[in-house]
């Protein structure tokens, strides 16, 4: 990525506000997600490390559903790719997807701090 290329925000707030106009509730949902997502990532990681293809599909599907409902589109795309490729993705690549998710989701808290005024 070049220095001039803009990185999309981790949450599409406009999309979220269009679908659910209660801004204070959206803020609470996102704040709760920031606390809870490490558990979801652990589930995905555990399924890759110790589970079956079905376990990987299920854990990727679960986090994918949460992400799309919270308008976290880039994270959703990563989880969708993991879910679709779960039958044949090498373990190393699957774990790299989890790390990409971790990095993307890790951006949310800072983004919410920057955007606090939109939730008032």
Buried (B, 14 or more C-beta within 10 A) or exposed (E): EEEEEEEEBBBBBEBBBEEBEEBEEBBEBBBEBBEEBEEBBEBBBEBBEEBEEEBBBBBBBBBBEBBBBBBBBBBBBBBBBBBEBBEEBEEEEBBBBBEBBBEBBEBBBEEBEEBEEEBE
